[in-house]
Amino acid sequence: MAELKKVDIDASWYKLLKEEFEAAYFSQIKSFLVEEMNHGKTIFPPGKKIFNAFDSTPVDKVKVVILGQDPYHNYGEAMGLCFSVPKGIRVPPSLKNIFKEIQRDLGIPPPDHGDLSFWASQGVFLLNAMLTVEQKKAGSHKKIGWQEFTDAVIKKLSDEKEGLVFLLWGNFARSKKDLIDEMKHYVLEARHPSPLAGGAFSGCGHFSKANELLESQGKTPIVWELL
């Protein structure tokens, strides 16, 4: 599992998270993944994409944080950015509802793809709490140690940065609120964009609100339109 070594993650994140990479629990994550693959199991996203969120948004670029749960578990979907799928892959239902809210909130029509890399390049850190999953088994890596790692990521961001906008959608993401210092950062909460939430995500206005909070700090707002 060479992709989990130092050379394969953005240098700014490695510096910030060095203690986590050297911790016993992280070695256990690597051992688990190697063992699973040795037994012929398919793990998503592909190894080089496991830390895509980190590589796409270096520490000093982070302005907005969106928290997901675990990667998509069907072939070709997971790309290491929460809610995002590569171009050419059908847009999942939750992401469709995110696009609908952006249209309602900002008047931007939905794109014809679900690749959120452009958001990541502008400083939207698209973090899943679990960074891997077994094919066709949602939540299968929930207890292998990833949450200890990503909780540390959220806490480090909270401690080291100021003025970040955290978008917490659904009960799982909202459960991470205690890791965030609300005296230094902004937390916007909403129901999950999944259709299972019965459309309760609609009307949250998080995309315009996030930009207002960024602009109030003199930061460049996010261009939410995907071309």
Helices and strands as residue ranges (DSSP letters): G 2-4, G 6-8, H 11-21, H 24-38, E 43-44, G 47-49, H 52-56, G 59-61, E 64-68, H 93-106, H 117-121, E 124-128, E 133-134, H 146-160, E 165-169, H 170-174, G 177-179, E 186-190, G 195-197, H 206-216
